[in-house]
Amino acid sequence: DEAGGSAWLRLGERVGALVAQLLDERPAKLQLAYSGKLLELDAEPLRAAVVKGLLETFSAERVNLVNALAIARSRGLVIEERRETEAARYAALLTVRVGNTEVAGTLVQGEPRIVLIDGFWVDVPVEGHLLLTKHQDKPGLVGRVGTLLGQHDVNISSMQVGRLHPRGEALMILTLDDPVPDEVRARIGAFADVDRVRTARLGVSG
């Protein structure tokens, strides 16, 4: 059921958490968009779930669905919302934007999925350790990253590559069973065609 409230709350929290982990600094303004069938749901719990996921990355205090919006207000976080009757590609879409960082998600057969990151359409589970690279779409890079992770006993459970056009800028997202060691992350970031590398974790510890 695409309107399943608890699944949307879990999605909202994980999308907020991913956005936070892709940022270089604390957010000052959060933009939310509810699209398509998502308009049938009450926005307030969803707003709280996104804010909880976002703030937990930057906060030492315990953030939950009850206090998330109050903590956001106390920190001066501006929240802007818009509602759109049509959703791109999906029947319903939740989009979260902070500055130039944008992540969108939906439910696919009732399961939360991240489907858009910074303009690239993808299909990523909301659980696990993630490695994200923005890179030039050239042969061999995916293999080099996979080989390096294998040498350090980091297992890949899924891989997605989103691109705007062949041989242009691409976004690779690896879902991993284990966190990426700092040394490995640095080596991937030093690859010639890699513009940016980020790690994140969703729903898992350390």
Contacts in CASP RR format, 6 or more apart in sequence:
PFRMAT RR
TARGET T0000
AUTHOR 0000-0000-0000
METHOD contacts of the structure
MODEL  1
DEAGGSAWLRLGERVGALVAQLLDERPAKLQLAYSGKLLELDAEPLRAAV
VKGLLETFSAERVNLVNALAIARSRGLVIEERRETEAARYAALLTVRVGN
TEVAGTLVQGEPRIVLIDGFWVDVPVEGHLLLTKHQDKPGLVGRVGTLLG
QHDVNISSMQVGRLHPRGEALMILTLDDPVPDEVRARIGAFADVDRVRTA
RLGVSG
1 110 0 8 1.000
2 37 0 8 1.000
2 91 0 8 1.000
2 92 0 8 1.000
2 107 0 8 1.000
2 110 0 8 1.000
3 37 0 8 1.000
3 40 0 8 1.000
3 41 0 8 1.000
3 92 0 8 1.000
4 41 0 8 1.000
4 107 0 8 1.000
4 110 0 8 1.000
5 41 0 8 1.000
5 45 0 8 1.000
7 107 0 8 1.000
7 110 0 8 1.000
7 111 0 8 1.000
7 112 0 8 1.000
8 38 0 8 1.000
8 41 0 8 1.000
8 46 0 8 1.000
8 49 0 8 1.000
8 94 0 8 1.000
8 107 0 8 1.000
8 112 0 8 1.000
9 45 0 8 1.000
9 46 0 8 1.000
9 49 0 8 1.000
9 65 0 8 1.000
10 49 0 8 1.000
10 112 0 8 1.000
10 126 0 8 1.000
11 49 0 8 1.000
11 94 0 8 1.000
11 105 0 8 1.000
11 106 0 8 1.000
11 107 0 8 1.000
11 112 0 8 1.000
11 113 0 8 1.000
11 126 0 8 1.000
12 46 0 8 1.000
12 49 0 8 1.000
12 50 0 8 1.000
12 53 0 8 1.000
12 94 0 8 1.000
12 96 0 8 1.000
12 105 0 8 1.000
12 112 0 8 1.000
13 49 0 8 1.000
13 50 0 8 1.000
13 52 0 8 1.000
13 53 0 8 1.000
14 53 0 8 1.000
14 112 0 8 1.000
14 114 0 8 1.000
14 126 0 8 1.000
14 127 0 8 1.000
14 202 0 8 1.000
14 203 0 8 1.000
15 50 0 8 1.000
15 94 0 8 1.000
15 96 0 8 1.000
15 103 0 8 1.000
15 104 0 8 1.000
15 105 0 8 1.000
15 114 0 8 1.000
15 126 0 8 1.000
16 50 0 8 1.000
16 51 0 8 1.000
16 53 0 8 1.000
16 54 0 8 1.000
16 96 0 8 1.000
16 103 0 8 1.000
17 53 0 8 1.000
17 54 0 8 1.000
17 56 0 8 1.000
17 57 0 8 1.000
17 200 0 8 1.000
17 202 0 8 1.000
17 203 0 8 1.000
18 103 0 8 1.000
18 114 0 8 1.000
18 117 0 8 1.000
18 130 0 8 1.000
18 200 0 8 1.000
18 202 0 8 1.000
19 27 0 8 1.000
19 54 0 8 1.000
19 96 0 8 1.000
19 97 0 8 1.000
19 98 0 8 1.000
19 101 0 8 1.000
19 102 0 8 1.000
19 103 0 8 1.000
20 27 0 8 1.000
20 53 0 8 1.000
20 54 0 8 1.000
20 55 0 8 1.000
20 56 0 8 1.000
20 57 0 8 1.000
20 58 0 8 1.000
20 98 0 8 1.000
21 57 0 8 1.000
21 198 0 8 1.000
21 199 0 8 1.000
21 200 0 8 1.000
21 201 0 8 1.000
22 101 0 8 1.000
22 103 0 8 1.000
22 117 0 8 1.000
22 132 0 8 1.000
22 198 0 8 1.000
22 200 0 8 1.000
23 98 0 8 1.000
23 101 0 8 1.000
26 58 0 8 1.000
27 54 0 8 1.000
27 58 0 8 1.000
27 77 0 8 1.000
27 98 0 8 1.000
27 99 0 8 1.000
28 76 0 8 1.000
28 77 0 8 1.000
28 78 0 8 1.000
29 77 0 8 1.000
29 78 0 8 1.000
29 79 0 8 1.000
29 80 0 8 1.000
29 98 0 8 1.000
29 99 0 8 1.000
30 50 0 8 1.000
30 51 0 8 1.000
30 54 0 8 1.000
30 72 0 8 1.000
30 77 0 8 1.000
30 78 0 8 1.000
30 79 0 8 1.000
30 80 0 8 1.000
30 96 0 8 1.000
30 97 0 8 1.000
30 98 0 8 1.000
31 79 0 8 1.000
31 80 0 8 1.000
31 81 0 8 1.000
31 82 0 8 1.000
31 96 0 8 1.000
31 97 0 8 1.000
31 98 0 8 1.000
31 99 0 8 1.000
32 46 0 8 1.000
32 47 0 8 1.000
32 50 0 8 1.000
32 79 0 8 1.000
32 80 0 8 1.000
32 81 0 8 1.000
32 82 0 8 1.000
32 94 0 8 1.000
32 95 0 8 1.000
32 96 0 8 1.000
32 97 0 8 1.000
33 81 0 8 1.000
33 82 0 8 1.000
33 83 0 8 1.000
33 84 0 8 1.000
33 93 0 8 1.000
33 94 0 8 1.000
33 95 0 8 1.000
33 97 0 8 1.000
33 104 0 8 1.000
34 41 0 8 1.000
34 43 0 8 1.000
34 46 0 8 1.000
34 81 0 8 1.000
34 82 0 8 1.000
34 83 0 8 1.000
34 84 0 8 1.000
34 94 0 8 1.000
35 83 0 8 1.000
35 84 0 8 1.000
35 85 0 8 1.000
35 86 0 8 1.000
35 87 0 8 1.000
35 88 0 8 1.000
35 92 0 8 1.000
35 93 0 8 1.000
35 94 0 8 1.000
35 95 0 8 1.000
36 84 0 8 1.000
36 85 0 8 1.000
36 86 0 8 1.000
36 87 0 8 1.000
36 91 0 8 1.000
36 92 0 8 1.000
36 93 0 8 1.000
37 87 0 8 1.000
37 91 0 8 1.000
37 92 0 8 1.000
38 46 0 8 1.000
38 87 0 8 1.000
38 92 0 8 1.000
38 93 0 8 1.000
38 94 0 8 1.000
39 83 0 8 1.000
39 85 0 8 1.000
43 81 0 8 1.000
45 65 0 8 1.000
46 94 0 8 1.000
47 69 0 8 1.000
47 79 0 8 1.000
47 81 0 8 1.000
48 65 0 8 1.000
48 66 0 8 1.000
48 68 0 8 1.000
48 69 0 8 1.000
49 65 0 8 1.000
49 68 0 8 1.000
50 94 0 8 1.000
50 96 0 8 1.000
51 63 0 8 1.000
51 68 0 8 1.000
51 69 0 8 1.000
51 71 0 8 1.000
51 72 0 8 1.000
51 77 0 8 1.000
51 79 0 8 1.000
52 63 0 8 1.000
52 64 0 8 1.000
52 65 0 8 1.000
52 68 0 8 1.000
53 63 0 8 1.000
53 68 0 8 1.000
54 96 0 8 1.000
54 98 0 8 1.000
55 63 0 8 1.000
55 68 0 8 1.000
55 71 0 8 1.000
55 72 0 8 1.000
55 75 0 8 1.000
55 77 0 8 1.000
56 63 0 8 1.000
59 71 0 8 1.000
61 71 0 8 1.000
63 71 0 8 1.000
72 79 0 8 1.000
87 93 0 8 1.000
87 106 0 8 1.000
89 115 0 8 1.000
89 121 0 8 1.000
90 106 0 8 1.000
90 115 0 8 1.000
91 106 0 8 1.000
92 106 0 8 1.000
92 107 0 8 1.000
93 104 0 8 1.000
93 105 0 8 1.000
93 106 0 8 1.000
93 115 0 8 1.000
93 116 0 8 1.000
94 104 0 8 1.000
94 105 0 8 1.000
94 106 0 8 1.000
95 102 0 8 1.000
95 103 0 8 1.000
95 104 0 8 1.000
95 105 0 8 1.000
95 116 0 8 1.000
96 102 0 8 1.000
96 103 0 8 1.000
96 104 0 8 1.000
97 103 0 8 1.000
100 118 0 8 1.000
101 118 0 8 1.000
102 116 0 8 1.000
102 117 0 8 1.000
102 118 0 8 1.000
102 119 0 8 1.000
103 114 0 8 1.000
103 116 0 8 1.000
103 117 0 8 1.000
103 118 0 8 1.000
104 114 0 8 1.000
104 115 0 8 1.000
104 116 0 8 1.000
104 117 0 8 1.000
105 112 0 8 1.000
105 113 0 8 1.000
105 114 0 8 1.000
105 115 0 8 1.000
105 116 0 8 1.000
106 112 0 8 1.000
106 113 0 8 1.000
106 115 0 8 1.000
107 113 0 8 1.000
108 115 0 8 1.000
108 123 0 8 1.000
111 125 0 8 1.000
112 125 0 8 1.000
112 126 0 8 1.000
113 123 0 8 1.000
113 124 0 8 1.000
113 125 0 8 1.000
113 126 0 8 1.000
114 122 0 8 1.000
114 123 0 8 1.000
114 124 0 8 1.000
114 125 0 8 1.000
114 126 0 8 1.000
115 121 0 8 1.000
115 122 0 8 1.000
115 123 0 8 1.000
115 124 0 8 1.000
116 122 0 8 1.000
117 124 0 8 1.000
117 132 0 8 1.000
117 171 0 8 1.000
117 173 0 8 1.000
118 134 0 8 1.000
118 171 0 8 1.000
119 164 0 8 1.000
120 162 0 8 1.000
120 163 0 8 1.000
120 164 0 8 1.000
120 170 0 8 1.000
120 171 0 8 1.000
121 162 0 8 1.000
122 160 0 8 1.000
122 162 0 8 1.000
122 171 0 8 1.000
122 173 0 8 1.000
123 160 0 8 1.000
124 130 0 8 1.000
124 158 0 8 1.000
124 160 0 8 1.000
124 173 0 8 1.000
124 175 0 8 1.000
125 158 0 8 1.000
125 175 0 8 1.000
126 202 0 8 1.000
126 203 0 8 1.000
127 175 0 8 1.000
127 202 0 8 1.000
127 203 0 8 1.000
127 204 0 8 1.000
128 157 0 8 1.000
128 175 0 8 1.000
128 176 0 8 1.000
128 177 0 8 1.000
128 201 0 8 1.000
128 202 0 8 1.000
128 203 0 8 1.000
128 204 0 8 1.000
129 175 0 8 1.000
129 176 0 8 1.000
129 177 0 8 1.000
129 178 0 8 1.000
129 179 0 8 1.000
129 180 0 8 1.000
129 199 0 8 1.000
129 200 0 8 1.000
129 201 0 8 1.000
129 204 0 8 1.000
130 173 0 8 1.000
130 174 0 8 1.000
130 175 0 8 1.000
130 176 0 8 1.000
130 199 0 8 1.000
130 200 0 8 1.000
130 201 0 8 1.000
130 202 0 8 1.000
131 145 0 8 1.000
131 149 0 8 1.000
131 172 0 8 1.000
131 173 0 8 1.000
131 174 0 8 1.000
131 176 0 8 1.000
131 180 0 8 1.000
131 185 0 8 1.000
131 188 0 8 1.000
131 197 0 8 1.000
131 198 0 8 1.000
131 199 0 8 1.000
132 171 0 8 1.000
132 172 0 8 1.000
132 173 0 8 1.000
132 174 0 8 1.000
132 197 0 8 1.000
132 198 0 8 1.000
132 199 0 8 1.000
132 200 0 8 1.000
133 145 0 8 1.000
133 171 0 8 1.000
133 172 0 8 1.000
133 188 0 8 1.000
133 189 0 8 1.000
133 194 0 8 1.000
133 195 0 8 1.000
133 196 0 8 1.000
133 197 0 8 1.000
133 198 0 8 1.000
134 169 0 8 1.000
134 170 0 8 1.000
134 171 0 8 1.000
134 194 0 8 1.000
134 195 0 8 1.000
134 196 0 8 1.000
134 197 0 8 1.000
135 141 0 8 1.000
135 169 0 8 1.000
135 170 0 8 1.000
135 172 0 8 1.000
135 191 0 8 1.000
135 193 0 8 1.000
135 194 0 8 1.000
135 195 0 8 1.000
136 167 0 8 1.000
136 168 0 8 1.000
136 169 0 8 1.000
136 170 0 8 1.000
136 193 0 8 1.000
136 195 0 8 1.000
137 161 0 8 1.000
137 163 0 8 1.000
137 166 0 8 1.000
137 167 0 8 1.000
137 168 0 8 1.000
137 169 0 8 1.000
137 170 0 8 1.000
138 167 0 8 1.000
138 193 0 8 1.000
141 172 0 8 1.000
141 191 0 8 1.000
141 193 0 8 1.000
141 194 0 8 1.000
142 159 0 8 1.000
142 161 0 8 1.000
142 172 0 8 1.000
144 191 0 8 1.000
145 172 0 8 1.000
145 174 0 8 1.000
145 188 0 8 1.000
145 191 0 8 1.000
146 156 0 8 1.000
146 174 0 8 1.000
148 184 0 8 1.000
148 187 0 8 1.000
148 188 0 8 1.000
149 155 0 8 1.000
149 156 0 8 1.000
149 174 0 8 1.000
149 176 0 8 1.000
149 180 0 8 1.000
149 184 0 8 1.000
152 181 0 8 1.000
152 184 0 8 1.000
153 178 0 8 1.000
154 176 0 8 1.000
154 177 0 8 1.000
154 178 0 8 1.000
154 180 0 8 1.000
154 181 0 8 1.000
154 184 0 8 1.000
155 176 0 8 1.000
155 177 0 8 1.000
155 178 0 8 1.000
156 174 0 8 1.000
156 175 0 8 1.000
156 176 0 8 1.000
156 177 0 8 1.000
157 175 0 8 1.000
157 176 0 8 1.000
157 177 0 8 1.000
158 174 0 8 1.000
158 175 0 8 1.000
159 172 0 8 1.000
159 173 0 8 1.000
159 174 0 8 1.000
159 175 0 8 1.000
160 172 0 8 1.000
160 173 0 8 1.000
161 170 0 8 1.000
161 171 0 8 1.000
161 172 0 8 1.000
161 173 0 8 1.000
162 170 0 8 1.000
162 171 0 8 1.000
162 172 0 8 1.000
163 169 0 8 1.000
163 170 0 8 1.000
163 171 0 8 1.000
164 170 0 8 1.000
169 195 0 8 1.000
179 199 0 8 1.000
179 201 0 8 1.000
179 206 0 8 1.000
180 199 0 8 1.000
185 197 0 8 1.000
185 199 0 8 1.000
188 194 0 8 1.000
188 197 0 8 1.000
189 196 0 8 1.000
189 197 0 8 1.000
END
